Amino acid sequence: MENNKNFLESEKQKKPLYKSWKLYAIALMVIGIGLAVGLGVGLNTSHNSITPTPIQQINLNDLSDLVTEVASDTTEENALTAFLEQNKEKYSDLQNNVTFKAGSFNASDYDKLGSYTIVANATGKYTGEVNVTISTIIPKDADEAVDVINQFIHQDIPIDGPGQTVLFTAEEWTNISNSLNQQKALLDALSDKAFSLLKAFNPNFAKNIEKFTITGQPSDWNNNVDRYRYPDYKSVAEKLDNGELWAPETMQFNGKDVPLLTVGFQVTLKDGTTSAEPLVGDKNAESDGKGHYSGNKDGEYKNSFGVIWNLNIKIGIEN
């Protein structure tokens, strides 16, 4: 009997221990699962942190207010620097992200724009490429502008080229005819027309000029001034008032009849400076072999007027 009592007391003590062990085992399982989940999340987070984020590159042509014109003195050697300098205020990060495209450089001149290409680095912030314009060369003064105009005339417009007809409106011709100084009024009107022809022929260069002025009859040229005809009002009026076209007289040159018209001209630049008085009529003038003569003893082709001469100008009234 005593043994049975002791057995029952022993069993009662084991039950709480058993329950405690079950609770302990369950706690271990929860902790294990928590560690596993936590470790997994931790590892996953660590893995994501080393995945590189791709850089969103910007096309150079999409940049607003990007300056793509540089000065006329830009060279191939400083082309990249000139571009970066123009954009350093707004896009300083172009530095080390773009480069000059080899073989793309074309220098500017008095009569044409230059250009080159800037290309984005493959692994940089930007993508694509952009064309940069080099401004035309600006004449250093009005006398140089005169020389440049003569270069255009001598090199690019044949003296026996197609005729250019300058037409006055009926009102314009009436105003010239009613002027107190008809000759000056005619030359002023022709100056404007000739300037328009120059603008059409070479707009990039003409934008540097404020005014083009035909100054009239040259001085005695080799003591034979009668050979040289300029559009004097009387001779022009005789033709136009009869409904005809006025044209300069012609002379034989290299076996061809070419118009002969010699008048001086001056140019005024945008800064207000004006070229020297025309130097036509110098007895020591030199020919360039094309029928153009210089009034400069140094052989430079100054202001013997060629714009109208070479364009084989005719004067008329619009119908």
C-alpha positions as CSV (number, residue, x, y, z in Angstrom):
1,M,0.0,0.0,0.0
2,E,2.8,2.3,0.9
3,N,4.5,1.6,-2.4
4,N,1.5,2.6,-4.4
5,K,1.3,5.9,-2.6
6,N,4.9,6.6,-3.4
7,F,4.4,5.7,-7.1
8,L,1.5,8.1,-7.4
9,E,3.5,10.9,-5.7
10,S,6.4,10.3,-8.2
11,E,4.1,10.5,-11.2
12,K,2.6,13.8,-10.0
13,Q,6.1,15.4,-9.9
14,K,7.0,14.2,-13.4
15,K,4.0,15.8,-15.1
16,P,5.1,19.4,-14.5
17,L,8.6,18.5,-15.7
18,Y,7.1,17.0,-18.8
19,K,5.0,20.0,-19.5
20,S,8.0,22.3,-18.9
21,W,10.1,20.3,-21.4
22,K,7.3,20.5,-24.0
23,L,7.1,24.3,-23.6
24,Y,11.0,24.5,-23.8
25,A,11.0,22.4,-27.0
26,I,8.3,24.6,-28.6
27,A,10.3,27.8,-27.6
28,L,13.4,26.4,-29.2
29,M,11.5,25.7,-32.4
30,V,10.1,29.3,-32.5
31,I,13.6,30.7,-31.9
32,G,15.0,28.5,-34.6
33,I,12.4,29.6,-37.1
34,G,12.9,33.2,-36.2
35,L,16.6,32.9,-36.7
36,A,16.2,31.2,-40.0
37,V,13.8,33.9,-41.2
38,G,15.9,36.6,-39.9
39,L,19.1,35.2,-41.4
40,G,17.4,34.7,-44.7
41,V,16.1,38.3,-44.8
42,G,19.5,39.5,-43.7
43,L,21.3,37.6,-46.4
44,N,18.7,38.7,-49.0
45,T,19.1,42.3,-47.9
46,S,22.9,42.0,-48.1
47,H,22.6,40.5,-51.6
48,N,20.4,43.3,-52.9
49,S,22.8,46.0,-51.6
50,I,25.6,45.0,-53.9
51,T,23.5,44.9,-57.1
52,P,24.6,48.0,-59.2
53,T,21.9,50.5,-60.0
54,P,22.0,51.4,-63.7
55,I,22.8,55.1,-64.5
56,Q,20.0,56.9,-66.5
57,Q,22.1,58.5,-69.3
58,I,20.9,61.8,-70.8
59,N,21.1,62.5,-74.5
60,L,23.2,65.6,-75.2
61,N,20.6,66.8,-77.7
62,D,18.0,66.8,-74.9
63,L,19.9,69.4,-72.8
64,S,18.1,72.7,-72.7
65,D,20.1,75.9,-73.4
66,L,23.2,73.9,-74.4
67,V,25.5,76.4,-76.2
68,T,26.6,74.9,-79.5
69,E,28.4,77.8,-81.1
70,V,31.9,78.9,-80.4
71,A,34.2,81.7,-81.5
72,S,35.7,82.0,-84.9
73,D,39.3,81.5,-83.5
74,T,38.5,78.0,-82.2
75,T,41.1,75.5,-83.4
76,E,41.1,71.7,-83.4
77,E,43.4,71.7,-80.4
78,N,41.1,73.7,-78.2
79,A,37.8,72.6,-79.6
80,L,36.8,70.6,-76.6
81,T,37.9,73.3,-74.2
82,A,35.9,75.9,-76.1
83,F,32.7,73.9,-75.9
84,L,33.2,73.1,-72.2
85,E,33.9,76.8,-71.5
86,Q,30.7,77.9,-73.2
87,N,28.7,75.5,-71.0
88,K,30.5,75.5,-67.7
89,E,27.9,77.6,-65.8
90,K,25.0,75.3,-66.5
91,Y,26.6,72.0,-67.3
92,S,29.9,71.8,-65.5
93,D,29.5,68.0,-65.3
94,L,30.2,67.8,-69.0
95,Q,33.8,67.8,-68.0
96,N,35.1,64.2,-68.1
97,N,31.8,63.0,-69.6
98,V,32.3,64.1,-73.2
99,T,35.2,64.2,-75.7
100,F,36.1,65.7,-79.1
101,K,35.3,63.4,-82.1
102,A,38.5,63.0,-84.1
103,G,38.3,63.9,-87.7
104,S,35.2,66.1,-87.4
105,F,36.9,69.5,-87.3
106,N,36.2,72.0,-90.2
107,A,37.6,75.5,-89.7
108,S,35.5,78.6,-90.4
109,D,36.3,81.3,-92.8
110,Y,35.0,84.8,-93.8
111,D,32.4,83.2,-96.0
112,K,31.5,80.0,-94.2
113,L,30.7,78.6,-90.8
114,G,33.0,75.9,-89.3
115,S,31.9,72.8,-87.3
116,Y,33.0,69.8,-85.2
117,T,31.4,67.1,-83.1
118,I,31.3,66.5,-79.4
119,V,30.5,62.9,-78.4
120,A,29.5,61.5,-75.0
121,N,31.8,59.0,-73.2
122,A,30.4,55.5,-73.3
123,T,30.3,55.0,-69.5
124,G,29.5,58.5,-68.5
125,K,26.4,60.5,-67.5
126,Y,25.5,61.4,-71.1
127,T,24.9,59.7,-74.4
128,G,24.8,60.6,-78.1
129,E,26.7,63.4,-79.8
130,V,26.1,67.1,-80.7
131,N,27.3,69.2,-83.5
132,V,29.1,72.5,-82.7
133,T,29.2,75.5,-85.0
134,I,32.2,77.8,-85.3
135,S,31.3,81.4,-86.1
136,T,32.5,83.0,-89.3
137,I,35.7,85.1,-89.1
138,I,34.9,88.7,-88.3
139,P,37.0,91.3,-90.1
140,K,39.3,93.1,-87.7
141,D,38.3,96.5,-89.2
142,A,36.3,98.0,-92.1
143,D,39.4,98.1,-94.5
144,E,39.8,94.3,-94.1
145,A,36.1,94.0,-94.9
146,V,36.7,95.8,-98.2
147,D,39.5,93.4,-99.0
148,V,37.3,90.4,-98.2
149,I,34.6,91.7,-100.4
150,N,37.1,92.0,-103.2
151,Q,38.2,88.4,-102.6
152,F,34.7,87.2,-103.1
153,I,34.3,89.2,-106.2
154,H,37.6,88.2,-107.8
155,Q,37.5,84.5,-106.9
156,D,33.9,83.6,-107.0
157,I,32.0,85.7,-109.5
158,P,33.1,85.5,-113.1
159,I,33.3,88.9,-114.9
160,D,31.4,87.3,-117.8
161,G,28.8,85.7,-115.5
162,P,25.1,86.0,-115.9
163,G,23.6,89.5,-115.7
164,Q,21.9,90.7,-112.6
165,T,19.0,93.1,-113.1
166,V,18.4,95.6,-110.4
167,L,14.8,96.8,-110.6
168,F,13.4,100.0,-109.0
169,T,9.8,100.3,-108.3
170,A,8.0,103.1,-110.1
171,E,7.9,105.0,-106.8
172,E,11.6,104.5,-106.1
173,W,12.5,105.8,-109.5
174,T,10.2,108.8,-109.1
175,N,11.8,109.7,-105.8
176,I,15.3,109.5,-107.4
177,S,14.2,111.7,-110.4
178,N,12.6,114.3,-108.1
179,S,15.6,114.5,-105.8
180,L,17.6,117.7,-105.6
181,N,20.8,115.7,-106.2
182,Q,19.7,113.0,-108.6
183,Q,23.2,111.5,-109.0
184,K,23.6,111.0,-105.2
185,A,20.1,109.6,-104.9
186,L,20.8,107.1,-107.7
187,L,24.1,106.0,-106.1
188,D,22.4,105.7,-102.7
189,A,19.7,103.6,-104.1
190,L,22.2,101.4,-106.0
191,S,24.2,101.1,-102.7
192,D,21.2,99.5,-101.0
193,K,20.6,97.2,-104.0
194,A,24.2,96.1,-104.1
195,F,24.2,95.5,-100.4
196,S,21.2,93.2,-100.9
197,L,23.1,91.3,-103.6
198,L,26.0,90.9,-101.2
199,K,23.7,89.6,-98.4
200,A,22.2,87.1,-100.8
201,F,25.7,86.0,-102.1
202,N,27.3,85.7,-98.6
203,P,24.9,86.2,-95.7
204,N,27.4,85.0,-93.1
205,F,29.8,87.7,-93.9
206,A,27.3,90.4,-94.7
207,K,25.9,90.3,-91.2
208,N,29.1,92.1,-90.0
209,I,28.3,95.1,-92.2
210,E,26.0,97.9,-91.3
211,K,26.1,99.9,-94.6
212,F,27.5,99.5,-98.1
213,T,28.1,102.8,-100.0
214,I,28.9,103.4,-103.7
215,T,30.9,106.6,-103.8
216,G,30.7,107.3,-107.5
217,Q,33.1,108.1,-110.3
218,P,36.7,107.3,-109.7
219,S,39.5,109.8,-110.2
220,D,41.6,109.9,-113.3
221,W,42.7,106.4,-114.1
222,N,45.8,106.3,-116.3
223,N,44.7,109.7,-117.7
224,N,41.9,108.0,-119.6
225,V,38.9,108.3,-117.3
226,D,36.5,108.4,-120.3
227,R,36.9,104.7,-120.7
228,Y,35.4,104.0,-117.3
229,R,31.6,104.3,-117.1
230,Y,29.6,104.4,-113.9
231,P,25.8,104.6,-113.7
232,D,25.4,108.3,-114.0
233,Y,21.8,109.6,-113.6
234,K,21.6,111.2,-117.0
235,S,22.5,108.0,-119.0
236,V,20.3,105.8,-116.7
237,A,17.3,108.1,-117.0
238,E,17.5,108.2,-120.8
239,K,17.1,104.4,-120.8
240,L,14.6,104.0,-118.0
241,D,12.3,106.8,-119.1
242,N,12.0,105.1,-122.5
243,G,11.1,101.8,-120.8
244,E,14.6,100.2,-121.5
245,L,17.3,98.7,-119.3
246,W,20.5,100.5,-118.6
247,A,23.6,98.4,-118.7
248,P,27.3,99.4,-118.5
249,E,29.4,99.6,-121.6
250,T,31.4,96.6,-122.6
251,M,34.9,96.1,-123.6
252,Q,36.9,93.2,-125.0
253,F,38.6,91.0,-122.4
254,N,40.1,87.6,-123.2
255,G,38.1,87.6,-126.4
256,K,34.8,88.3,-124.7
257,D,32.6,91.4,-124.3
258,V,32.5,92.1,-120.6
259,P,30.7,94.9,-118.8
260,L,33.0,97.7,-117.7
261,L,31.9,99.5,-114.6
262,T,34.3,101.1,-112.1
263,V,33.2,103.0,-109.1
264,G,34.6,103.3,-105.6
265,F,32.8,101.9,-102.5
266,Q,33.1,102.0,-98.7
267,V,31.7,99.8,-96.0
268,T,30.6,100.6,-92.5
269,L,30.7,97.9,-89.9
270,K,28.3,97.3,-87.1
271,D,30.5,99.2,-84.7
272,G,30.2,102.3,-86.8
273,T,33.7,102.4,-88.2
274,T,34.0,103.1,-92.0
275,S,36.7,102.0,-94.4
276,A,39.1,104.5,-96.0
277,E,38.3,106.5,-99.1
278,P,38.4,104.4,-102.3
279,L,41.8,104.2,-103.8
280,V,40.7,103.8,-107.4
281,G,42.5,105.7,-110.2
282,D,46.1,105.0,-109.1
283,K,48.4,105.1,-112.2
284,N,50.5,102.4,-110.5
285,A,47.5,100.0,-110.2
286,E,48.2,96.3,-110.7
287,S,46.0,93.9,-112.5
288,D,45.1,90.6,-111.0
289,G,44.9,89.1,-114.5
290,K,41.1,89.0,-114.5
291,G,40.3,92.5,-115.4
292,H,40.3,93.8,-111.9
293,Y,42.6,96.6,-110.9
294,S,43.8,97.8,-107.6
295,G,44.1,101.4,-106.5
296,N,46.7,100.4,-103.9
297,K,50.3,100.7,-104.8
298,D,51.1,97.7,-102.5
299,G,49.1,95.5,-104.8
300,E,46.1,94.9,-102.5
301,Y,42.8,94.9,-104.3
302,K,41.1,97.8,-102.5
303,N,38.1,99.7,-103.6
304,S,38.0,99.5,-107.4
305,F,34.4,98.6,-107.5
306,G,33.7,95.1,-108.6
307,V,30.4,94.1,-107.0
308,I,28.2,95.7,-109.7
309,W,30.9,95.2,-112.4
310,N,31.3,91.5,-111.9
311,L,27.6,90.9,-111.4
312,N,27.1,92.4,-114.9
313,I,24.4,94.6,-113.5
314,K,21.5,96.1,-115.4
315,I,19.1,98.7,-114.1
316,G,15.4,98.9,-114.8
317,I,12.0,99.6,-113.5
318,E,9.5,97.0,-112.4
319,N,6.6,96.4,-114.7
